[in-house]
Amino acid sequence: MPAESPAAIISALAATRLMRRQTFISALLLTVCLWPAAALRADEFTTAVDAYRAQDYGTALQGFTAMAATGDPRAQFALGLLYDNGEGVPRNDAQALLWYEKSAAQGYAKAQYNLGMMTLDGRGVARDDRRARQWFERAAAQGNPDAVARIVQLAEGGDVEAQYRLAVMYLKGGSVTRDPVIAARWMQRAAARGHLEAMFGMGLLTELGEGVDRSYSGAVNWYLPAANQGHVKATYNLARLVRLGQGQPADRERAEQLLKKAAGAGFVPAQLSLAMLYDLGQDWPHNPALAATWYRLAASNGSADAQLNLGYLYAEGDGLPADPVEGYARTYAAERLGHALAGPNLALMAKQLSDANLAKAQARGQNYLSRSHSLAVDQVADGDPTGAKP
């Protein structure tokens, strides 16, 4: 099914604010059976909605207030609407904002959207376009069509952050139909205006051929300015292309400098890449000491792969002094971090240790585990503009 055009989405905003609110209240009826509460509570909510539809605002107010006090996000949203519209109560932006916030905090998309509108209009809260956009993004992520339309409107109006966020939405799909071509168009518009994440995103899309023709040289042209401005993932991806000679002549020394820059900034995949390159020594200087240094740093940042490889180096004495206890400890940490190969290695290593040394190694491994950050950044999905390509 083709994605809706921006013009079609924007046209959905033509309805008046009052009609929009009434539509929301009516839509609440459709979700009663989906709310995981007792049938009695569902009946109470239906009764309150029926009273609202009959313009019996006093009864609706009583019902919504009682349910809102129990934490029901639908009722909190509905109560916010009553204060927003001045139905059954004097219009009160502060109270509307309060109840919308309570509902939105529980993930209720309609409340998130209305909070965005109030923040955009500066009603009950200081106007803040950035904060309004964030509320629209949260609602849009749950498929709220009005929120999607607002983000499109902001993007069309020149909001560069909205342009980037819209590109991500079309790339990931869900709130809109996934369309890499539309995603690339919005990403390029934001990137052309200097949006750092969008420049990286265009580099990744161009490298992968997502929504645009695949071109390594084109990817380099996007990664380079982002890297020059300190974007760590762009620096890492640029280093890989430079090392492999994709999009420009191969340059090992420059690749090494770029990897060290990304690794020094704390990017774990860069730390792990440096360690493995020094460890393997294929088209790269073989340096076990440097490999161990980078492995230790990546391991301290939660890399299971780094722990596993350190365990192997120590267990086998491969470029490092053999240390079976340290080898087991590192492998133990890798196993606890979920590395599939660590379990079989532990079984082999345990046979070479006395009971006392085995207990010592396990205690040391647990210490390594508790000191690591468990960042889970070794693997990043290809095609995600917020991630780097390994």
C-alpha positions as CSV (number, residue, x, y, z in Angstrom):
1,M,0.0,0.0,0.0
2,P,1.6,3.3,-1.0
3,A,2.4,5.9,1.7
4,E,0.1,8.9,2.1
5,S,1.4,12.0,0.4
6,P,2.4,14.9,2.6
7,A,-0.4,17.0,1.1
8,A,-3.0,14.4,1.9
9,I,-1.7,14.1,5.4
10,I,-1.7,17.9,6.0
11,S,-5.3,18.2,4.6
12,A,-6.4,16.0,7.5
13,L,-5.7,19.0,9.8
14,A,-8.4,21.1,8.2
15,A,-11.0,20.1,10.8
16,T,-11.6,22.6,13.6
17,R,-10.1,22.0,17.1
18,L,-13.6,21.3,18.5
19,M,-14.3,18.7,15.9
20,R,-10.9,17.1,16.6
21,R,-11.7,16.8,20.3
22,Q,-15.1,15.4,19.7
23,T,-13.5,12.8,17.3
24,F,-11.2,11.8,20.1
25,I,-14.0,11.3,22.6
26,S,-15.9,9.2,20.1
27,A,-12.9,7.1,19.4
28,L,-12.6,6.3,23.0
29,L,-15.7,4.1,22.6
30,L,-13.9,1.9,20.2
31,T,-11.2,1.1,22.7
32,V,-13.3,0.2,25.7
33,C,-13.1,-3.5,25.0
34,L,-9.3,-3.3,24.6
35,W,-8.6,-1.8,28.0
36,P,-7.3,-4.6,30.3
37,A,-9.5,-3.7,33.3
38,A,-12.6,-5.3,34.9
39,A,-15.8,-5.2,32.9
40,L,-17.3,-2.9,35.6
41,R,-14.7,-0.3,35.0
42,A,-15.3,-0.6,31.2
43,D,-19.0,0.0,31.9
44,E,-18.2,3.0,34.0
45,F,-16.1,4.5,31.2
46,T,-18.8,3.8,28.6
47,T,-21.4,5.4,30.8
48,A,-19.2,8.5,31.1
49,V,-18.6,8.7,27.4
50,D,-22.4,8.2,26.7
51,A,-23.1,11.1,29.1
52,Y,-20.6,13.3,27.2
53,R,-22.1,12.5,23.9
54,A,-25.5,13.4,25.3
55,Q,-24.0,16.7,26.5
56,D,-24.6,15.7,30.1
57,Y,-21.2,17.1,31.1
58,G,-21.9,16.9,34.8
59,T,-22.3,13.2,34.8
60,A,-19.4,12.8,32.3
61,L,-17.2,14.9,34.6
62,Q,-18.1,12.8,37.7
63,G,-17.4,9.5,35.9
64,F,-14.1,10.6,34.3
65,T,-12.9,12.2,37.5
66,A,-13.5,9.0,39.5
67,M,-11.7,6.9,37.0
68,A,-8.9,9.4,36.4
69,A,-8.1,9.3,40.1
70,T,-7.5,5.6,39.8
71,G,-4.9,6.2,37.1
72,D,-6.9,5.3,34.0
73,P,-5.1,7.2,31.1
74,R,-8.3,7.3,29.0
75,A,-10.2,9.0,31.7
76,Q,-7.3,11.3,32.4
77,F,-7.3,12.3,28.8
78,A,-11.0,12.8,28.7
79,L,-10.9,14.9,31.8
80,G,-8.2,17.0,30.1
81,L,-10.5,17.5,27.2
82,L,-13.4,18.7,29.4
83,Y,-11.1,21.4,30.9
84,D,-9.6,22.1,27.4
85,N,-13.1,22.6,25.9
86,G,-14.7,24.1,29.0
87,E,-17.4,21.5,29.0
88,G,-19.0,20.9,32.4
89,V,-16.3,23.0,34.0
90,P,-14.8,26.4,33.3
91,R,-12.2,26.3,30.6
92,N,-8.8,25.9,32.4
93,D,-5.6,25.4,30.4
94,A,-3.6,24.5,33.5
95,Q,-6.0,21.7,34.5
96,A,-6.2,20.5,30.9
97,L,-2.4,20.4,30.8
98,L,-2.2,18.6,34.1
99,W,-4.5,15.7,33.1
100,Y,-3.0,15.5,29.6
101,E,0.4,15.1,31.2
102,K,-0.8,12.3,33.5
103,S,-2.3,10.4,30.6
104,A,0.7,11.1,28.3
105,A,3.1,9.8,30.9
106,Q,1.4,6.5,30.6
107,G,1.9,6.5,26.8
108,Y,-1.6,7.6,25.7
109,A,-1.0,8.9,22.2
110,K,-4.0,11.2,22.0
111,A,-2.9,13.0,25.2
112,Q,0.6,13.3,23.8
113,Y,-0.8,14.9,20.7
114,N,-2.9,17.4,22.6
115,L,0.1,18.2,24.8
116,G,2.0,18.9,21.6
117,M,-0.8,21.2,20.4
118,M,-0.9,23.1,23.7
119,T,2.9,23.5,23.8
120,L,2.9,24.6,20.2
121,D,0.2,27.2,20.9
122,G,1.7,28.3,24.2
123,R,-1.5,27.5,26.1
124,G,-1.0,26.7,29.8
125,V,2.7,26.4,29.1
126,A,5.4,28.5,27.5
127,R,5.5,28.0,23.8
128,D,8.3,25.6,22.9
129,D,8.4,24.3,19.3
130,R,11.0,21.7,20.1
131,R,9.1,20.2,23.0
132,A,5.9,20.2,21.0
133,R,7.6,18.3,18.2
134,Q,8.8,15.8,20.8
135,W,5.2,15.2,21.9
136,F,4.1,14.8,18.3
137,E,6.9,12.3,17.8
138,R,5.8,10.2,20.7
139,A,2.3,10.1,19.5
140,A,3.3,9.5,15.9
141,A,5.4,6.5,17.0
142,Q,2.1,4.9,18.2
143,G,0.5,5.6,14.8
144,N,-1.5,8.7,15.7
145,P,-2.3,10.2,12.3
146,D,-2.8,13.8,13.6
147,A,0.7,13.7,15.1
148,V,2.2,12.4,11.9
149,A,0.4,15.2,10.0
150,R,1.9,17.8,12.4
151,I,5.4,16.5,11.9
152,V,4.9,16.7,8.2
153,Q,3.6,20.2,8.5
154,L,6.6,21.2,10.6
155,A,9.0,19.6,8.1
156,E,7.4,21.3,5.2
157,G,7.6,24.6,7.1
158,G,11.4,24.2,7.3
159,D,11.9,22.7,10.7
160,V,15.2,20.8,10.1
161,E,14.8,18.5,13.1
162,A,11.3,17.6,12.0
163,Q,12.7,16.8,8.5
164,Y,15.2,14.4,10.1
165,R,12.6,12.8,12.3
166,L,10.2,12.4,9.4
167,A,13.0,10.7,7.4
168,V,13.6,8.2,10.3
169,M,9.8,7.5,10.5
170,Y,9.7,6.7,6.8
171,L,12.8,4.6,7.1
172,K,11.6,2.5,10.0
173,G,7.9,2.3,9.1
174,G,5.1,1.7,11.6
175,S,3.7,5.2,12.1
176,V,3.8,5.6,8.3
177,T,4.3,3.1,5.6
178,R,8.0,2.4,5.2
179,D,9.3,4.1,2.1
180,P,13.1,4.5,1.8
181,V,12.8,6.8,-1.2
182,I,10.7,9.3,0.8
183,A,13.0,8.8,3.8
184,A,16.1,9.6,1.7
185,R,14.4,12.8,0.3
186,W,13.7,14.1,3.8
187,M,17.1,13.0,5.1
188,Q,18.8,14.8,2.3
189,R,16.9,18.0,2.9
190,A,17.9,18.0,6.6
191,A,21.5,17.0,5.7
192,A,21.8,19.8,3.2
193,R,21.1,22.3,5.9
194,G,23.8,20.9,8.1
195,H,21.9,18.5,10.4
196,L,24.7,16.3,11.8
197,E,22.6,13.1,12.3
198,A,21.1,13.6,8.9
199,M,24.5,13.9,7.2
200,F,25.5,10.6,8.9
201,G,22.1,9.1,7.9
202,M,22.6,10.1,4.2
203,G,26.1,8.6,4.3
204,L,24.6,5.3,5.6
205,L,21.7,5.3,3.1
206,T,24.1,6.1,0.2
207,E,26.5,3.3,1.3
208,L,23.7,0.8,1.5
209,G,21.7,2.0,-1.5
210,E,18.6,2.6,0.6
211,G,16.3,5.0,-1.2
212,V,19.2,6.3,-3.3
213,D,21.7,4.8,-5.7
214,R,24.5,3.0,-3.9
215,S,27.7,4.9,-4.0
216,Y,30.8,4.5,-1.8
217,S,32.2,7.8,-2.9
218,G,28.9,9.5,-2.3
219,A,28.8,7.9,1.2
220,V,32.3,9.3,1.9
221,N,31.1,12.8,0.9
222,W,28.4,12.6,3.6
223,Y,30.5,10.8,6.3
224,L,33.4,13.2,6.0
225,P,31.8,16.5,7.0
226,A,29.9,14.7,9.8
227,A,33.2,13.1,11.0
228,N,34.9,16.5,10.8
229,Q,32.3,17.9,13.2
230,G,32.9,15.1,15.7
231,H,30.2,12.6,14.8
232,V,31.6,9.4,16.2
233,K,29.6,6.9,14.1
234,A,30.4,8.8,10.9
235,T,34.0,8.7,11.9
236,Y,33.9,4.9,12.4
237,N,32.1,4.2,9.1
238,L,34.5,6.5,7.3
239,A,37.4,4.7,8.8
240,R,36.1,1.4,7.5
241,L,35.6,2.7,3.9
242,V,39.1,4.3,4.0
243,R,40.6,1.0,5.2
244,L,38.9,-1.1,2.6
245,G,39.5,1.5,-0.2
246,Q,35.9,1.9,-1.0
247,G,35.0,5.3,-2.5
248,Q,38.7,6.4,-2.3
249,P,42.1,4.8,-2.3
250,A,42.9,2.6,0.6
251,D,44.9,4.3,3.4
252,R,45.7,2.2,6.4
253,E,47.4,5.0,8.4
254,R,44.4,7.3,7.9
255,A,42.0,4.5,8.8
256,E,44.0,3.9,12.0
257,Q,43.8,7.6,12.9
258,L,40.0,7.7,12.3
259,L,39.4,4.5,14.3
260,K,41.5,5.7,17.2
261,K,39.5,9.0,17.1
262,A,36.2,7.1,17.3
263,A,37.5,4.6,19.9
264,G,39.0,7.4,22.0
265,A,35.5,9.0,22.0
266,G,34.2,5.9,23.6
267,F,32.6,4.2,20.6
268,V,32.8,0.5,21.5
269,P,32.7,-1.0,18.0
270,A,35.7,1.1,17.1
271,Q,37.5,-0.1,20.2
272,L,36.7,-3.7,19.3
273,S,37.7,-3.2,15.6
274,L,41.1,-1.8,16.6
275,A,41.7,-4.7,19.0
276,M,40.8,-7.3,16.4
277,L,42.9,-5.6,13.7
278,Y,46.0,-5.6,15.9
279,D,45.2,-9.1,17.1
280,L,44.8,-10.6,13.6
281,G,47.5,-8.5,11.8
282,Q,46.0,-8.9,8.4
283,D,46.9,-5.9,6.3
284,W,47.4,-4.3,9.7
285,P,50.4,-4.3,12.1
286,H,50.3,-7.3,14.4
287,N,50.6,-6.0,17.9
288,P,49.2,-8.2,20.7
289,A,49.9,-5.7,23.4
290,L,47.8,-3.0,21.7
291,A,45.2,-5.6,20.9
292,A,44.9,-6.4,24.6
293,T,44.7,-2.7,25.5
294,W,41.8,-2.1,23.2
295,Y,40.1,-5.4,24.1
296,R,40.3,-4.4,27.8
297,L,38.7,-1.0,27.1
298,A,35.9,-2.5,25.0
299,A,35.4,-5.2,27.6
300,S,35.0,-2.6,30.3
301,N,32.3,-1.0,28.2
302,G,30.3,-4.2,28.0
303,S,31.6,-5.9,24.9
304,A,31.1,-9.7,25.2
305,D,33.2,-10.2,22.1
306,A,36.1,-8.4,23.7
307,Q,35.8,-10.5,26.9
308,L,35.8,-13.7,24.8
309,N,38.8,-12.8,22.7
310,L,40.8,-11.6,25.8
311,G,39.9,-15.0,27.4
312,Y,41.4,-16.8,24.4
313,L,44.6,-14.7,24.3
314,Y,45.3,-15.3,28.0
315,A,44.3,-19.0,28.0
316,E,46.5,-19.8,24.9
317,G,49.3,-17.4,25.7
318,D,48.8,-15.9,22.2
319,G,50.9,-12.8,22.3
320,L,50.4,-12.4,26.0
321,P,51.8,-14.3,29.0
322,A,49.6,-17.4,29.5
323,D,47.3,-16.9,32.5
324,P,44.6,-19.6,32.7
325,V,42.9,-17.9,35.6
326,E,42.6,-14.6,33.8
327,G,41.5,-16.5,30.6
328,Y,38.7,-18.2,32.5
329,A,37.6,-15.0,34.2
330,R,37.3,-13.1,30.9
331,T,35.5,-16.0,29.3
332,Y,33.2,-16.2,32.3
333,A,32.3,-12.6,31.9
334,A,31.6,-13.1,28.2
335,E,29.3,-16.1,29.0
336,R,27.4,-14.0,31.5
337,L,27.0,-11.3,28.9
338,G,25.4,-13.9,26.6
339,H,28.1,-14.8,24.1
340,A,27.2,-18.1,22.5
341,L,30.8,-19.4,22.2
342,A,31.8,-18.7,25.8
343,G,30.1,-21.7,27.4
344,P,32.0,-24.4,25.5
345,N,35.3,-22.5,26.1
346,L,34.6,-22.4,29.8
347,A,34.1,-26.2,30.0
348,L,37.5,-26.7,28.4
349,M,39.2,-24.1,30.5
350,A,37.8,-25.5,33.8
351,K,39.6,-28.8,33.2
352,Q,42.9,-27.0,33.5
353,L,42.2,-25.3,36.8
354,S,42.3,-26.6,40.4
355,D,39.2,-26.1,42.5
356,A,40.8,-23.2,44.2
357,N,41.9,-21.4,41.0
358,L,38.5,-22.1,39.5
359,A,36.7,-20.3,42.4
360,K,39.3,-17.5,42.1
361,A,38.6,-17.2,38.3
362,Q,34.9,-17.1,38.8
363,A,35.1,-14.4,41.4
364,R,37.3,-12.4,39.2
365,G,35.0,-12.9,36.2
366,Q,32.0,-11.7,38.3
367,N,34.0,-8.6,39.2
368,Y,34.7,-7.9,35.5
369,L,31.0,-8.3,34.8
370,S,29.9,-5.9,37.5
371,R,32.4,-3.3,36.4
372,S,31.3,-3.4,32.7
373,H,28.6,-1.2,31.5
374,S,26.7,-3.8,29.5
375,L,26.1,-1.3,26.7
376,A,25.1,-3.9,24.1
377,V,26.4,-1.8,21.2
378,D,28.5,-4.4,19.5
379,Q,25.8,-5.0,16.9
380,V,23.8,-2.3,15.2
381,A,21.1,-2.9,12.6
382,D,22.1,-2.0,9.1
383,G,19.8,0.7,7.6
384,D,19.2,2.4,10.9
385,P,20.3,6.0,10.6
386,T,21.1,6.1,14.3
387,G,23.5,3.3,14.1
388,A,26.9,2.6,12.5
389,K,27.5,-0.2,10.0
390,P,29.9,-2.8,11.5
